[in-house]
C-alpha cells in the first residue's frame, strides 16, 4: 500500500533548514525531531545552500522554494 506524498509549506521547510544551518545539528537528528525523513531534509538543506551561493547571502528571503506540489 503506497503512502501519500506529504506537502510541507515554505515556512516549515525554511525553519527546518534554519535549525540545521544555525545550530549545526546533524540532519538526521533534526529530521527525527521534526518527524520527517532525513533524505527530505537533506534535499532542502542542499537546495538552500546551492541557492544562497547562486543568489548571494543578501539575496532576500527564501527565493529557493518551489510552489507546493512542484
Secondary structure, 3 states (H helix, E strand, C coil): CCCCCCCCCHHHHHHHHHHHHHHCCCHHHHHHHHCCCHHHHHHHHHHHHHHHHHHCCCCCCCCCCCCCCC
